Amino acid sequence: MKHFVSPFNQAVDLKFPEKITIYDTTLRDGEQTPGVCLRTAEKLKIARKLDELRIHQIEAGFPVVSNEEKRSVTTIANEGLDANILALCRTKKEDIDTALDCNVDGIITFLGTSALHLKHKLKVNQEDALNICMNAIEHAKDHGLFVAFSAEDATRTDLNFLKSVYKKAEVYGADRVHIADTVGAISPQGMDYLVRELKKEINIEIALHCHNDFGMALTNSVAGLLAGASAVSTTVNGIGERAGNTSLEELVMTLLLIYGVDMDFNIEVFYELSQMVEELTNMKVPENKPIVGRNVFRHESGIHVDAVIEEPLTYEPFLPELIGHQRQIVLGKHSGCRAVKAKLDECGIAVSKDELCKIVGKVKEKREEGKYINDKVFNEIVRSVRGPFEF
């Protein structure tokens, strides 16, 4: 695996959990992005690709939402994938029974625990909320399901109440509790403190469901893992409500290359998975999106291109082939002779040094006139300098 990240990373003594679980919620929270609606065939296609990645758990959907959603979750659950299939449920018996009908391996059941949610959304007090949650957990465990309980808006919940909810969830047999940073309102330092405080009180797995409203979902996830959490919720391309969720590809590659935590994922499928989700959700991946953005391995500046042609790791932390991506040299205002010559060599065109300089000059001129230097424009430039030729 050819990559080169900062050697100072290894100078810091950090301890991650021995086993980390990634549960991907592209098909649930990702689909809750306004305007996104995935049909059964589309969900199954993404689920298969996630399984090819060797993801640990797939949150396949929220089956009580509609008949089509229930059909989608059932289809994925019966596909024979290696990943465990989870369904989202409210803390309602009918939701859990619907999930059972889908033949899933487990559920994530949730209830808002912050004063904001209890007062303005649920209109119940803390004691009633506690009873509602435990009844749901008990019902699911009675039917042999893996049960994760998620405290919605956990990061804005009174700490003592949050501890009591999670402690009681453990007593009632929950397999995992989730810290939902529902509006991305916690800092990495706050996440570190919260997880460490909870670890003093409970002995079951803690998971992190981070939103990216302040651009800190990835950092908060890493901070939580270092504090003792051992599971993280992700979405492909970081999609999801509002600013989205922790990006699957960013988290996995950060853990692998920056922190040296190898979870044995088949990372070669990342770019293909990213493009698939982009196409099926009609949510364009930003050009500068970390890891899978189209610009991550595109180079135009002459200084950069010269170095990249000699040794790609001068301006890339890892080679694009590692995730199924590819490098692209872009011609434009900042291009130098070496970049243009590389393009000419690619086309099998030999030119003199004087012709090369003229072509470089014309490339810069055309780009500054507003033209994108695609193959057609480059063809025209070369013809104008050296006459007709065959590409």
Phi and psi in degrees as a GROMACS rama.xvg file:
@    title "Ramachandran Plot"
@    xaxis  label "Phi"
@    yaxis  label "Psi"
@TYPE xy
-91.4376  113.459  LYS-2
-156.275  163.922  HIS-3
-150.065  104.535  PHE-4
-111.433  176.626  VAL-5
-61.1967  129.907  SER-6
-68.1773  -16.4517  PRO-7
-70.4668  -18.0523  PHE-8
-57.6824  -40.5076  ASN-9
-77.3676  -11.5151  GLN-10
-78.4529  -10.7107  ALA-11
-100.947  130.963  VAL-12
-86.1837  100.657  ASP-13
-119.748  144.751  LEU-14
-123.686  114.207  LYS-15
-96.2303  158.482  PHE-16
-58.7165  149.245  PRO-17
-63.2257  -35.6869  GLU-18
-125.868  126.385  LYS-19
-117.344  132.531  ILE-20
-104.164  128.417  THR-21
-106.394  119.535  ILE-22
-114.354  120.255  TYR-23
-93.6604  132.299  ASP-24
-116.158  27.009  THR-25
-55.1074  -39.8179  THR-26
-80.8152  -5.72264  LEU-27
-119.996  -73.8826  ARG-28
-66.2846  -36.3777  ASP-29
-61.2599  -39.8003  GLY-30
-73.9542  -16.1657  GLU-31
-78.3121  0.0344618  GLN-32
-59.5025  127.931  THR-33
-51.7923  128.696  PRO-34
95.364  -10.9877  GLY-35
-95.7226  133.363  VAL-36
-148.222  115.615  CYS-37
-105.205  131.279  LEU-38
-83.0179  170.356  ARG-39
-56.1087  -47.4971  THR-40
-61.4123  -36.8703  ALA-41
-71.3436  -42.3619  GLU-42
-61.6391  -41.876  LYS-43
-63.9918  -39.1129  LEU-44
-61.4053  -44.5094  LYS-45
-67.2534  -41.8205  ILE-46
-60.2248  -41.6352  ALA-47
-62.687  -40.5561  ARG-48
-69.8138  -37.2976  LYS-49
-62.2227  -37.9979  LEU-50
-68.5525  -34.8845  ASP-51
-64.371  -33.791  GLU-52
-67.0937  -20.4148  LEU-53
77.068  38.5138  ARG-54
-62.2462  150.502  ILE-55
-78.8854  -47.6455  HIS-56
-138.295  144.272  GLN-57
-119.432  119.569  ILE-58
-83.2928  100.381  GLU-59
-78.8095  -18.3546  ALA-60
157.396  -169.018  GLY-61
-123.684  80.9225  PHE-62
-59.5027  -23.7609  PRO-63
-76.5299  -9.50773  VAL-64
-62.5257  -43.2385  VAL-65
-163.534  167.004  SER-66
-64.1771  -38.2031  ASN-67
-66.2258  -39.7525  GLU-68
-65.0553  -42.2456  GLU-69
-61.7926  -40.7886  LYS-70
-63.0794  -40.5352  ARG-71
-62.8324  -48.164  SER-72
-63.6382  -42.0043  VAL-73
-62.473  -43.8176  THR-74
-60.9998  -45.0842  THR-75
-66.4574  -42.4033  ILE-76
-62.3872  -30.2686  ALA-77
-97.3625  8.42344  ASN-78
-79.4062  -14.7064  GLU-79
78.8037  29.3785  GLY-80
-73.1551  156.846  LEU-81
-73.5937  -30.3933  ASP-82
-67.7717  147.75  ALA-83
-75.6619  139.255  ASN-84
-105.514  125.299  ILE-85
-114.928  154.892  LEU-86
-127.509  147.042  ALA-87
-86.3143  138.363  LEU-88
-138.693  142.997  CYS-89
-71.2239  170.265  ARG-90
-80.9545  58.8202  THR-91
-130.259  137.495  LYS-92
-56.3273  -42.1412  LYS-93
-64.9725  -33.6085  GLU-94
-64.9259  -45.0363  ASP-95
-67.0568  -39.6099  ILE-96
-63.6452  -37.2939  ASP-97
-64.3293  -41.5827  THR-98
-63.32  -39.5199  ALA-99
-60.5559  -39.0663  LEU-100
-61.6442  -26.4638  ASP-101
-81.5911  -8.697  CYS-102
68.7877  32.9208  ASN-103
-76.6021  163.417  VAL-104
-79.9176  -27.5018  ASP-105
-166.828  177.478  GLY-106
-131.769  157.503  ILE-107
-114.864  115.334  ILE-108
-110.562  146.349  THR-109
-141.797  154.764  PHE-110
-154.577  138.548  LEU-111
-65.6725  133.902  GLY-112
-116.883  -11.036  THR-113
-73.7505  158.203  SER-114
-57.9019  -36.2955  ALA-115
-58.6215  -48.4814  LEU-116
-72.3256  -40.8934  HIS-117
-63.0641  -40.5962  LEU-118
-80.8374  -47.8171  LYS-119
-95.4983  -23.2104  HIS-120
-106.786  -50.9575  LYS-121
-90.9611  -29.0853  LEU-122
57.8607  44.6782  LYS-123
-133.151  161.35  VAL-124
-89.6869  176.301  ASN-125
-62.4242  -41.1672  GLN-126
-63.5832  -43.3251  GLU-127
-65.2634  -40.0673  ASP-128
-60.9103  -42.2586  ALA-129
-60.8993  -43.7076  LEU-130
-65.3523  -41.0389  ASN-131
-59.3316  -46.0336  ILE-132
-63.9066  -45.613  CYS-133
-68.1203  -36.3008  MET-134
-61.4063  -39.4868  ASN-135
-67.7103  -45.8645  ALA-136
-60.5759  -45.2723  ILE-137
-61.0797  -42.6127  GLU-138
-64.1886  -42.6464  HIS-139
-67.5023  -42.3075  ALA-140
-66.7542  -32.6109  LYS-141
-61.8182  -21.5858  ASP-142
-104.818  14.9488  HIS-143
77.2609  17.8008  GLY-144
-84.963  149.863  LEU-145
-68.6004  130.704  PHE-146
-125.587  122.328  VAL-147
-111.131  130.279  ALA-148
-105.508  126.673  PHE-149
-110.816  121.332  SER-150
-84.5592  102.588  ALA-151
-66.1307  138.71  GLU-152
61.1894  33.9198  ASP-153
-58.3121  -35.1967  ALA-154
-76.4838  -2.60154  THR-155
-121.614  21.844  ARG-156
-98.9326  145.207  THR-157
-54.2129  129.421  ASP-158
-61.4077  -43.066  LEU-159
-63.5714  -40.1405  ASN-160
-67.6112  -40.5234  PHE-161
-60.691  -44.049  LEU-162
-60.0481  -42.7928  LYS-163
-66.411  -36.8793  SER-164
-64.1994  -49.1474  VAL-165
-66.645  -39.2132  TYR-166
-62.2286  -42.2213  LYS-167
-71.0496  -35.2666  LYS-168
-60.2841  -39.2134  ALA-169
-63.975  -43.9863  GLU-170
-60.5762  -37.3615  VAL-171
-82.5449  2.85609  TYR-172
99.4436  9.35445  GLY-173
-57.9575  141.967  ALA-174
-86.6409  -23.9588  ASP-175
-157.052  147.233  ARG-176
-116.882  144.561  VAL-177
-111.975  132.195  HIS-178
-90.8301  107.933  ILE-179
-95.4068  111.468  ALA-180
-88.8412  75.2107  ASP-181
-59.688  -34.6176  THR-182
-118.814  23.9562  VAL-183
59.3163  37.6762  GLY-184
-96.7662  -1.48967  ALA-185
-98.2866  157.155  ILE-186
-98.3541  164.508  SER-187
-59.2297  -36.761  PRO-188
-68.1421  -38.7458  GLN-189
-65.0797  -39.4043  GLY-190
-64.9816  -42.0499  MET-191
-57.486  -47.7464  ASP-192
-62.2843  -46.3947  TYR-193
-62.0937  -47.9439  LEU-194
-62.725  -43.0722  VAL-195
-64.2093  -37.0259  ARG-196
-65.6183  -42.3688  GLU-197
-67.4363  -35.8863  LEU-198
-62.1422  -24.8932  LYS-199
-70.11  -23.128  LYS-200
-107.781  -28.09  GLU-201
-126.127  156.379  ILE-202
-122.013  21.5846  ASN-203
-111.925  169.683  ILE-204
-62.1292  137.854  GLU-205
-110.347  130.613  ILE-206
-115.882  160.122  ALA-207
-122.346  126.416  LEU-208
-121.672  95.4635  HIS-209
-105.876  133.856  CYS-210
-98.8289  160.505  HIS-211
-109.64  28.8921  ASN-212
-57.2443  -32.7992  ASP-213
-110.104  14.4893  PHE-214
73.6346  22.1395  GLY-215
-118.256  14.6082  MET-216
-59.6162  -45.4618  ALA-217
-64.7988  -47.6179  LEU-218
-62.9742  -41.4073  THR-219
-64.526  -36.3321  ASN-220
-64.9905  -44.6639  SER-221
-64.3136  -43.1305  VAL-222
-61.0533  -41.182  ALA-223
-64.6668  -39.5762  GLY-224
-64.4841  -42.102  LEU-225
-66.9576  -24.7758  LEU-226
-84.7033  -11.281  ALA-227
127.053  -4.59829  GLY-228
-68.406  158.05  ALA-229
-137.505  13.9333  SER-230
-144.697  147.252  ALA-231
-138.083  138.094  VAL-232
-89.9416  136.286  SER-233
-138.165  166.775  THR-234
-135.93  149.57  THR-235
-65.6129  133.665  VAL-236
65.1203  7.33437  ASN-237
69.9442  22.5456  GLY-238
-73.3706  169.242  ILE-239
145.584  -176.886  GLY-240
-59.8615  143.584  GLU-241
54.1445  -113.209  ARG-242
-87.7514  3.75827  ALA-243
91.4368  -169.792  GLY-244
-118.574  179.075  ASN-245
-57.7989  127.626  THR-246
-74.7718  125.61  SER-247
-55.6892  -52.0022  LEU-248
-67.738  -34.937  GLU-249
-67.6522  -43.5952  GLU-250
-64.4941  -49.2084  LEU-251
-63.1392  -44.4977  VAL-252
-71.7411  -33.5697  MET-253
-65.17  -46.764  THR-254
-62.688  -41.6251  LEU-255
-68.8533  -52.3077  LEU-256
-94.9375  -34.2659  LEU-257
-83.202  -40.3606  ILE-258
-108.551  -6.6827  TYR-259
72.2858  27.1158  GLY-260
-101.357  105.672  VAL-261
-99.2046  114.601  ASP-262
-101.082  12.9657  MET-263
63.182  37.725  ASP-264
-81.5343  151.602  PHE-265
-85.1549  75.9361  ASN-266
-68.0447  -11.8686  ILE-267
-62.8524  -17.9543  GLU-268
-92.3834  -0.661144  VAL-269
-57.6  -46.9828  PHE-270
-67.5595  -40.6265  TYR-271
-63.1638  -42.3812  GLU-272
-62.3974  -43.3982  LEU-273
-60.4441  -46.3305  SER-274
-65.9965  -36.463  GLN-275
-62.199  -47.3638  MET-276
-66.5584  -37.808  VAL-277
-58.9194  -45.2469  GLU-278
-68.5863  -46.1563  GLU-279
-75.1309  -26.7823  LEU-280
-95.2649  -11.9701  THR-281
59.0691  31.9196  ASN-282
-110.148  105.932  MET-283
-65.782  131.814  LYS-284
-74.775  125.938  VAL-285
-55.3001  142.464  PRO-286
-56.3691  -34.8168  GLU-287
-100.088  20.268  ASN-288
-61.8876  127.682  LYS-289
-54.1397  145.572  PRO-290
73.0032  -58.053  ILE-291
-110.571  -1.96327  VAL-292
-64.2481  149.129  GLY-293
-65.0973  -25.0675  ARG-294
-85.3087  -9.26082  ASN-295
-60.2606  -32.7614  VAL-296
-122.764  28.1406  PHE-297
-106.232  137.609  ARG-298
-132.331  135.569  HIS-299
-123.796  -44.2633  GLU-300
-53.2824  130.674  SER-301
-55.8953  -42.2481  GLY-302
-62.0221  -43.2732  ILE-303
-66.8005  -46.4967  HIS-304
-61.6928  -43.4879  VAL-305
-54.8829  -45.327  ASP-306
-71.1734  -40.4283  ALA-307
-65.5809  -37.9175  VAL-308
-62.8329  -37.6972  ILE-309
-73.7301  -47.0148  GLU-310
-154.344  105.099  GLU-311
-53.3248  -32.9138  PRO-312
-70.8415  -4.83457  LEU-313
-64.3283  -33.7321  THR-314
-130.442  18.3429  TYR-315
-137.897  131.423  GLU-316
-73.0518  -23.2228  PRO-317
-152.533  161.365  PHE-318
-77.8209  140.081  LEU-319
-60.4971  -30.4593  PRO-320
-60.7037  -22.2872  GLU-321
-58.5981  -33.6885  LEU-322
-116.107  15.0915  ILE-323
80.9172  14.6611  GLY-324
-90.4613  -179.731  HIS-325
-147.838  152.252  GLN-326
-81.2342  148.846  ARG-327
-141.591  127.807  GLN-328
-91.7633  121.321  ILE-329
-104.098  132.86  VAL-330
-92.0139  137.841  LEU-331
-173.881  -157.74  GLY-332
-58.1004  -33.6817  LYS-333
-95.4088  5.28009  HIS-334
-72.4019  148.7  SER-335
-116.17  -174.34  GLY-336
-62.6627  -37.3934  CYS-337
-67.5001  -38.0838  ARG-338
-65.8424  -44.0633  ALA-339
-66.7348  -39.9794  VAL-340
-64.4447  -37.312  LYS-341
-61.8188  -39.2783  ALA-342
-67.5093  -40.7784  LYS-343
-64.406  -42.5539  LEU-344
-62.0661  -39.4767  ASP-345
-60.5635  -33.9797  GLU-346
-89.6464  -3.02721  CYS-347
72.3911  34.7186  GLY-348
-113.215  123.769  ILE-349
-98.358  134.118  ALA-350
-135.081  160.282  VAL-351
-78.6889  169.286  SER-352
-62.8539  -39.7512  LYS-353
-65.0166  -42.8739  ASP-354
-64.0968  -38.9285  GLU-355
-60.5771  -44.515  LEU-356
-62.8706  -38.8962  CYS-357
-67.0791  -40.4843  LYS-358
-63.6315  -42.9562  ILE-359
-59.1019  -44.059  VAL-360
-61.7233  -42.038  GLY-361
-70.0152  -34.2368  LYS-362
-58.9331  -46.4466  VAL-363
-62.8768  -43.653  LYS-364
-61.607  -48.0556  GLU-365
-61.2035  -41.4987  LYS-366
-66.3042  -38.958  ARG-367
-71.0578  -18.1712  GLU-368
-82.066  -5.81868  GLU-369
103.049  1.94837  GLY-370
-87.1727  135.159  LYS-371
-81.1092  133.654  TYR-372
-84.3864  78.7357  ILE-373
-88.1491  -176.437  ASN-374
-61.1636  -38.1639  ASP-375
-64.2517  -46.5615  LYS-376
-66.6407  -41.032  VAL-377
-62.7607  -41.1545  PHE-378
-56.0773  -47.2715  ASN-379
-62.7727  -40.5706  GLU-380
-63.1786  -47.0945  ILE-381
-64.0583  -41.9088  VAL-382
-62.0469  -36.8186  ARG-383
-68.662  -21.2568  SER-384
-95.0579  -43.2763  VAL-385
-122.149  6.2153  ARG-386
88.7072  -176.914  GLY-387
-60.7993  148.085  PRO-388
-160.465  167.351  PHE-389
-104.068  125.357  GLU-390
